[in-house]
Amino acid sequence: MEKSDIHLVATPAFLEERSDEVQKLYQDLIDETMATRNTVVKVFDAPANLVQKSGAQVLQFAAFDVDRTGRAYISEINECFRSHNVEPKRFYVDSFANGIVTYTCFFDPTFQGEALERLAQTLRYVSHFKHNPRKSGLVWELVLNNKITPEHAIFLITAAKFIFSFFPKETEEYLALADYFKSDPSKKSELDTLFRDTMANAITYERIYDALTSNYELTLPMFDDFKKVATGLCKPFYNEELAAKVDDQVGSRFDAKILKTLLKLSAHLQMTNFFKL
């Protein structure tokens, strides 16, 4: 069983260097991370005895370091700092024996309020991203460039899995040939094999992510539709108007087909815990 008592999971150096007050801050952070089994981000006023300027802010980030490297997510966190054009005055990284890694950042009093909350909101989603340059990395770039919200980014990653599973593979040409060869099992089998091989090369996660991120503006209203259905504001529906806009604005027929497959998610959604993230 994983332990949460900081006196059992922290290093001797940590316990020696940190005051009881600071240890209490870490204990609360570890307890919440253990309880939720999820990333925890906390923002609060820095204790007066720990800073030189009144009004300084502290941001704490904690998550499970699956690989036990002790520095998980550090590149993503630094990317978030650059994206939000801020640099902490002090920055501490600590790892614990139960697999939790924490980042404690002290910010100047000038960085607070809405700007600090936007940074915290982005960091809450960091652990959900696995950097793959041709897949989720494309989505993460949109977040870092403030094109989409982190919540929308998770939607796109979920959407990619949905599209890969439910992309309509039968074309009119295939259906016509299948009907023509239905009385010849041998020819029909050859056709099916050729078709499967062709589609396996055509519909890939790389192609899906490219279509979604290249046309991310069209996915904005799709996410709005998904949110309305998922939170019970409306019944599942297929947005015909948006489908027409996809046909009108997307040059590639294949990419348009990918995007219109995503529209089916809101049309058939019955239940989701997406917004409990």
N, C-alpha and C positions, 0 to 999 in steps of 0.2 A: 504493500500500500504506500502511495506517495505521501511524503510528510510535508507539512506546511509550516511548522514551527521554525521561525527564522534562526533560532539557536541551534537547530539540527541541520538545516540545509545551507546556511551561509558559511563562507570560509572563515577561518580564524582571523585573517587580516581584516575582513569586512567588519566583524564583530568588535575588533579592537579599535578600528579607525572611526566607526560611526557611533554617534551619541545615542542614548536611549530614545531620544525624540525622533531622530532620523530612522532608527531601526523600527520604530512604531509605524512610520510612513510606509516603509517597505513591507512590514508585516501585513498591513491593511491591503496593500497592492497584491501581495502573494495570495492572501486569503480569497480576494475577489476573483483572481485569475483561476485559482483552483476550483472555486465554486461554479463559475460560469463555463470553464473549459474553453474560454475564448479570449481573444485579444482584449485588453483593458487599457483605456487611455483616461487619465485623470488630469484635470487642470485646477490649480488652486494658488492662492496667494502664498508667496514664499515666507516661511517663518522669519521674523525680523532678525533673529540672531544668526541666520545663515546667509544674509545678503547685506550689501553695503547701501543699496538704494531702496527706499520705501516704495512699495507698489510692484516690486519685481514678481514675476510669475514663474510657477513651476509646472512643467508638463512631465508626467510619468507615463511610460509605455511599457506594457508587460505582455509577453506571449510565450507559448511553449516553443522551445528550441528542439525540434524533433531530432536533428542530427547531433545535438549536444556539442556544437562548435563554440558556444559561448559568445558568438557575435552574429547570430542570426538576424536578418532583416536590416543590417547596418547600411547596406548600399541603398535599399529602398527608402530608409529613413532620411539619409542624406539627400536623396533625390527629392524627397518631399520638402526638405528645407530649402533647396535651390528653387524649386517650383514656387514656393511661397515667399521667396526672396527674404529669407531670415536666417540668422545664424545664432545659435544659443551662446550665451556668455560662458556657460559651463555645461559640460556634457559628460555624464557618468554612465558606464556600461557595467552591469553586474550580472553574473550568472549564478544559479543556485543548483544544489544537488538534485532537486526534484524536476529539473529540466526547464525551469522558467528563466528567461533572460529579461532583464529590465534596462530601460534607458531613462535616465533622469536628466532633464534639461532645464536650465535656468535662463529665463529671458529678461531682457531689459524692460523696465516699466512702460516704455513706449510701444511695446508689442503686446497687445492684449485685446480684450473685447472680441469683436467679430472676426478680426484677422486671426487671432489665436484659436478661436473655435473652428474656423475653416481648416486650419492646420490639423487640429485634433481630429476633425471628422475624416480627413484624408487618411490619417494614421490608423484610424480604427479599422480600415479595410486592407491595410498593408499585408497582413498574413494570408489574405485570400488570393494574392497574386503570385504566380510562379512565372518567373521571367523566361519566356520563350520568344525570341526576337520576331518570329513570324506568326505567333499566336497571341497569347495574352500580353506579350510585350507591346504589341500594337495598341491594345486597349489602354494599358498603363500610360503610354505616351499621351493619349488624349486626356487622361486625368491630370498628368503633370503639366500639360499645356492649357489646363483649365477649359477644355472644350466640353467635357462631360463631368458629372459628379462621380465620386467613388461608387455610390449606390448604382448608378447607371452602368458603370463598368462591370459590376458583378452581374447585372442583368444581361449584358452582352456575352459574358463568359457562359452563363447559363443558357442563353439563346443559341450559342454555337453548338452546344451539346444537343439541344432540341432539334435544330436544323439538320445536323448530321444524321439523327435518327429518323426524322420524318420528312426529309427532302423527297419530293415526288420523283420517283425514278422512271416511271413509265411515260414515254413521249407518245404523241399521236402516231409517229412513224413506227415506233416499236409495236404499238397496239395493232396497227394495220397489218404489219408483217406477222405478228403472233396469230392473228385471225386467219391469215392466208395459209400458215403452216400448221394450223391446229389439227389437221387430219394426217399430218406426217410427223410422228413423235421424234424421229431422228433429227429432222431439220429444225423442229421446234426446240429441241435440246441444244443444238448448236447455236441457234439464235439467242437463247437464254444465257448460255455461257459467254458468248461474245458481248452481250448487253451488260452482264454483271462485271466483266473485266473492264469494259469501257467506263461504266459508272464509277467503279472503284478508283479509277485514275482521275475522273472528273471532279467528283465531290470529295474534297479533302478539308480538313480543319484549316489548313493554310488558306485555301480559297474562300472558305466561309469567313474567317477573320478579316481577310482583305476586303471582302464585299461589305462587311458590317462597318469597318473602320473608315473605309473610303467614302461611305455614304452615311456617316454617323448622324448627320443632321436629320435624315429621314427616320432614324431610330429614336429620336427624341419624342415625337408624338406616339411612337409605338410603346415606349416605356411609360408614357402618361396613360395610355389605354390599359396597359398591363397593371399599373398601380391602381387604377379605378376598379378594375375587375377583382384584383387580389384583395383589396380592402373593403369590398362589398358595396362600393358606390354605384356600380351598375352590373348588369348581368353580362356574361360572356358574349362577345360579338366580334364579327369580322368587319374591319374597317374598309369598306369598299372604296370610299373616297381616297383613303391613303394608298390603297392598292393601285388606283388609277394614277395617282401622283408618282408612284414608283415606276410604273410603265412609261410615264411621260418623261421622267427626269434621269432614269438610269439607262445609260447607253448599252450596256451588256445585258442581253436577254438572260444569260445564266445568272448574273448577279441579281437581276430583278427577281428571278425565280427564288433565289436564296432569301431575299428580303420579304417576299410575299409568303414564304414558308413561315417566317417569324410571325406574321400577322395571325397565323392559325393558333399561336400560343394563347392569345387573348380570347380567341373564339372557342377554345375547348378547355380553358382553365377551370378546374373545379375547386381545388384547395391548394394552398401553399403557405409555408412559414417564412417566405422570403423577407417580409418586412419585420420579422422578429429578430433579424440579424443583429 
